[in-house]
Amino acid sequence: MPHRTSRRTLLTATAAATAAAATGVLAAPSAASTPSADASTDRRLRRIIAGMSLEEKVGQLFVTRVYGHSATDPDQADIDANLAELGVRTAAELISTYHVGGIIYFTWAHNTRDPHQIADLSNGLQRAALAGRSRLPLLVSTDQEHGIVCRVGEPATLLPGAMALGAGGSRSDTRRAAWIAGTELAALGINQNYAPDADVNVNPANPVIGVRSFGSDPESVAALVAAQVKGYQGAGVASTAKHFPGHGDTSTDSHTGLPVINHTRTQWEELDAPPFRAAIRARIDSIMTAHIVVPALDPSEDPATLSRPILTGILREELGYDGVVVTDSLGMEGVRTKYGDDRVPVLALLAGVDQLLNPPKLSVAWNAVLDAVRSGEISEARIEESLLRVLRLKSRLGLFRDPFVSHRGVERTVGSRAHRAAADRIAERTTTLLADPGGTLPLSRRTHRDLLVVGADPASPSGTTGPPTSTLAHAFGELGFTARALSTGTAPSEAKIAEAVGAAEGRDAVVVATYNVTARSSQRALVTALVSTGVPVVTVAVRNPYDVAHLTDAGVAASLAAYSWTDVELRAAARVIAGRADPRGTLPVPVQRADDPAQVLYPVGHGLSY
């Protein structure tokens, strides 16, 4: 039964329940909770540092993009991009020039074509790094959250994203998913993953987090964050909790603006802090900062990435964290709004950051830090403090022993049959049946064999799967149905809606993939038009689960949430619709009414089953 509540009331109520139920989550971590280094390792690393030039020390704190599939022989277009943005031709030249401590992989930078190419690139980067005077291996990183943020695609195993795992509610599934992902990343030579997302998504209008979060309940999010940390790091990959101090309650995207979160200090302690405390207790290797302003934590209104009260005062001193702190991308507008690109890296280091991620102009940032040290604004001891943390992480990952990977390891690990089967089983336990008022589901091949699949076809997060309508139609075909796919897009025109209505005539059912439906969205008009044909319409939300709120009065036969449009989650949704798997997921966030957001349509924990 829906009940009246506002989002702020929900925040307060959730906070109170969490404070009462999660004493262990909120407890301050002990010193043993943070990544540690033994005395002999530290002595060895300090000897290395003592022999390094200032340029090498500063360079080791930078993690940057570079274009190309190869460290030494990229395509000409990638050479041109490197020259334009980085002033070098190749990754090897970049490493030699700037002594960077890390490289981040992106699909759009052409770093991730296929598993064997990625492994070769990783090995080439490590060879270039070890050719330097100090022979320091690289941290190779990427954003492999899974779900809607995924840089390495098929034939690597794709897994449900955070909110899907939150819907599944299983710590063991969540840890297993991270272990599979981490094992495959390690085989590719990627040793630092910017996951899991530790933000508590209490704002349905959040444009940048959404399904990247495990949910809206701090205690549940904390438990699943800890599970993923253990999974990734158990597989030999550094895990990164993000985005500290918490990006879950914002209506601004920090890629394009500077969000302000107006939680009180008490609300922050009870809502945003628990997942980060849990990550620290799980011995998280690194924590990523957020380009957000939290006035209750720092009245200067500097973004958290540049805030000493937040990064040193709270994260280091109050939470007791002594692992690596990495910035979110320094190319994002949120961190560039208040200061210039030459000041941002300097202020970040003064705030307590260790790794400077992806500055827009590496030469500007690198030289700015050098100048700050030479002028005395930043002490060399402060640089060495962060450098020691970075080298400790490299040591813990075994990179000083052997940073290289093999093609045999790729063949044995990446996209293995066991991993893909596990991903399918995990995904089945996340699909959420939100509404089925007439008991239409599951669809039977005897009565609903002929299907039309229409809807949104967003590009694959990794560029290797989809489109979603075709994936769903193919999955239904494998289950014994006859299914035609018709892409209508995220903003279907009147002509496209008419085409879909015509294609629905005579079908036994229509499945519609929806993508972030709004009150004025023409996706809603599409669904309404399809319902008017009299053919049963089943909707599958392939991103945020809130679509159902805008479709309840449209007369749909059933509504499900898949939380992403990658193949693994779409195949699972098809099996649920066809009755080959029971819907077991439950909402990890509340769905509020579209006509009155002060009321909850479906609460956390809602989910139907057969």
Protein Blocks (a to p, Z undefined) as FASTA:
>chain_A
ZZdddfklmmmmmmmmmmmmmmmmmpccdfklpccddfklmmmmmmmmmmpcfklmmmmm
pccddedjbfklccfklmmmmmmmnopabfklmmmmnopabdcddfklopambfklmmmm
mmmmmmmmmmpmnopacddddddeghjbcfbdcfbdcdddfklmmmnopaklmmmmmmmm
mmmmmmnopabdcdddfbdcfbfklmklmmmpgbjbfklmmmmmmmmmmmmmmnopacdd
dddebjkbccbdfklmccddfbdfklmmmmmmmmmmmmmmnopabdcddddddfklomnl
pafklmmklmmmmmmmmnopabdcddddfkbmklmmmpcfklmmmmmmmnopabdghifb
lmlmmmmmmmmmmnomacfklmmmmmmmmmmmmmmnommmomcdcfklmmmmnopaklmm
mmmmmmmmmoccfbdfkomaccdfklmmbccdeddddddfklpgcjfklmmmmmmmmnop
acddddebjbdcfklmmmmmmmmgopabdcdddehiafklcklmmmmmmmmnopacdddd
fbbfklmmmmmmnopabdcdehiacfklmmmmmmmmnopaccfbdcfbdcddfklmkbcf
bdghiacdZZ
